[in-house]
């Protein structure tokens, strides 16, 4: 998608320097449901910056004023929700599961997969903040998913372990979801992985082909990928997995709520 929300996400996802512009972008994304009522003075105070800096940020996003940005954000969110509802009324979870099976070109345990998907959906709903942890790729595959979940008022963040030093303080309201197709993340970032895995307060889930993670008892959910390599097809499957998560989340926690 090409919206101001996706632009904000790309800005936060690609910046190496978490400066004041990064903080403004994160604050706006965290308050999409109330952005219409927030004045530019309130935003500057809450971000510990000045009104001219907020205006410069709007110009950086290609928008003339903060007022116009608020109008665009509001209309984008409303329009996207209508699009999602219309689309999801045309099919059900079985359609997505069939697409996943078609991509694998073999039978999979669709009942087991859907059961794990529903578990992770409940964990996402119950958590105040959700962090997807992994390398730059495949996290980049999740941008559309994150945009729509943000529209659903769920705070989702992408944690790129490959170059960022993860120093966040997670708590019982945090959910960490590791994505490592083959499990190489464990071998290449062993200490970082263990530090996050051993975090006693946060909930955790993992999506991987590697069966070894089924023995890691601190994972609340293990979503097993049925492939056996790191291929372009597996990347498409990951996208469909997250389409299914988004579908189940929308139908249970957003639609008609």
N, C-alpha and C positions, 0 to 999 in steps of 0.2 A: 504494500500500500504506500501511497505518497500523501501523507497527512502531516499536520504540525505535530501530532503525537509521535508518529514514527520518526520525524526529524529530531524531536527531543530525545527519543530513545537512542538514535544513532549518535547523537552528540554525547550522551552519557556513556555509551558503550565504547566509543572510540577514543575518548580523551584520556591521555596519560597523566595529565596534570589536573587534579581535582580542585580547581580554582573556584572563584566565586560564581562564574558562569555555570559550572557543573552543579554547584549547590542550588542555584536558581532553577535549573532544569529539573533536578531531583525533587525540589519542593513543589513545583508545578505538577509533576507527574504524581506525587503523593497526595495531591489535593484536587484532583480533577473533578470530583463530585461537588466541590464547594468553590471552585475557581471563579464562578460568576459573581460571588458575593465578596471576593477579596479585592480590595483596592490596591493601587500601585504603592501607596504609602504603607499599607499593611504588609505587602509582599516584601518591600525593602526592609522593613523592621524585622520581619520574621527571618529573613535571609542575612541580616546584619550587614546591609549594604545601603547604597543610596538610590534615590529615584533615577538620577541620570544613568547609573549602572544598569538598572532594570530596562530603561529605554534603549541603551546600547545593546543589551541582550536581545531585545525584540528585533532590532535592526539586524543583528547577527543571524536571527532566524528568518530574515526576509520579510518581517512584518513591521508596519509603520508605528503602531502604538500598542501598549499593553491592553487597552480596551478592545482593540481589534483582535488581538490574540485570544482574549477571553471569549469573544463571540465565535471565533473560528473553532476553538476547543469545544465549546458547548455544542455547536451545530455538528461538528465531526463526531462527537460522542453519541449524540442522539441518532444521527444518520447511520452510524456503524451498528448500533444496537438494533435498529430496524432491519438492516441488511442481514445481520446474523440470525435474527428471529425468523425472517422469511426463508432463509436458506435452510435452517434446521427443521423447519416444518415439512421439508420435502423428503427427508430421509431419517434413518435412525442409526443407532450404534452398529447394527449388523452390517450396514452398507460400508462403514469404515473398516470394520473387521475383515470383511470380504476383500476390500482393497489391499489391506495389509497382507492377507494370505496370498493374493494374486501377485504381489510384489515378491514375496518369498518363493513363489512357484512350488509350494509344498504345503501340506496340511499343518496347521498349527493348533494349539489348544486355545481356541477362542474363548472358551468359558473361563479358563484360568487367567488369561490375559485381561479380560474384562473385569474380573474380580479384583485383580491388582490395580487396574486403572481406577476403579471405584474407591479403593482404599486410599490411593494417593490424592484423589479429588477431595475426599473428606479431610485429609491432612492439610491440603492447601487451604480449604475453607476455614479450618480451625486455627490456622496459624496467622499471626499478625503480619509477618514478613516471610517471604519465600525467596531463597537464594539458590540459583542454579550454578553448580560448581563444575568447572572443567577447563579444557583448553579453549582457545579462540574458536576453533572448529572442533566440535559441532555446536557450540553455543550460538554461533551466528545464524544457525538454522531456526532459532527460536524467536526471532524478532517479531514476526507476525503474531505468534502466540502471546508473547509478552505484551504487545500493543493491545490485543483484545482483552487480555486479563486485566490490564490497567483500566480499560474501559469498564470492566466489571467491578472496578474499585478494589482490586487485589494488588497489594504492593509486592511486585516481583522484581528481583535484581539479578543481574548476570555477573558472576564472579570469575574473571579470567585468571586462572592460577598461573598460566604460563609466564606472565611478567609482573603481575600485581602481587604485592606482599599483603597477604590477608591478615589483618589485625583486628577484625570486628569482634565485638563482644556479643555473642549470640545468647539468647535466653530460651526459656520454655515456650515462648511464643514464636520462635524462629524454626523454620523448616529448611534443611539443607538437602537439595536434590543433586546428587552426583550423576554426571553423564560421562561414561567412558565405554565406547563401543566394544573394544577388545580387552580392556583392562590395563592398557599401557599406562594410563594415568597413575595407577598405583605404583608401578615400577619406576616411572620417571619423576614422580613427585611424592615419594614415599613419606617423607617426614611431614610435608604439608597435609597429605591425605590423612595420616595417622593423627595429627593434631586436631583436625576437624572431626574425624571419626570418634576420637576419644572425648570430644566436648560433651560434658555430662548433661548439659541443660537442654540442648536443641534436639528436635526430632530430625530423623534422617531417612532418606530413601535413595535408591540407586537404580539406574537404567543401564544395562550392560548385557553383552553376550556371555561374559565370563561367569561360569557357574560357581567359581570360588566365592563370589559375593553372597551366595545363598547361605554360607556358613558364618557370615559376619552378623552376629546376633543383635547388634545395636541398630541395624537398619530396620525401620518399621515396615518398609515395603521394598521388595526387590522385583522390578519389572524386567523380565528376561526377554532379550532380543534373540530371535531364532536363527540368525545368520551365523556364519563362521569366519567372516573376514570384515575388513573395513573398506567397503565398496561404495560406489555411488548409489547403488540400490539401497544399501543400509541407510544412507542419508535420507532417501525418500521415505523409508519406513519410519525413521525417527520423526519426520514431519507429520506423517499420518498418526503416529502414536500421540503426538501432542494435539493433533486435530481431535482425536478421540477424547483426550483429557479435557480439552476445551468444550467439546460437545456435552460431555457428562456433567461438567461443572455448570454450564449454562442451564441445562435442563433441570438440574436439581436445585441450584442456588440462585439463579438469576431470573429465569422465565417465570412470569406471573408473580414475582415476589414484591 
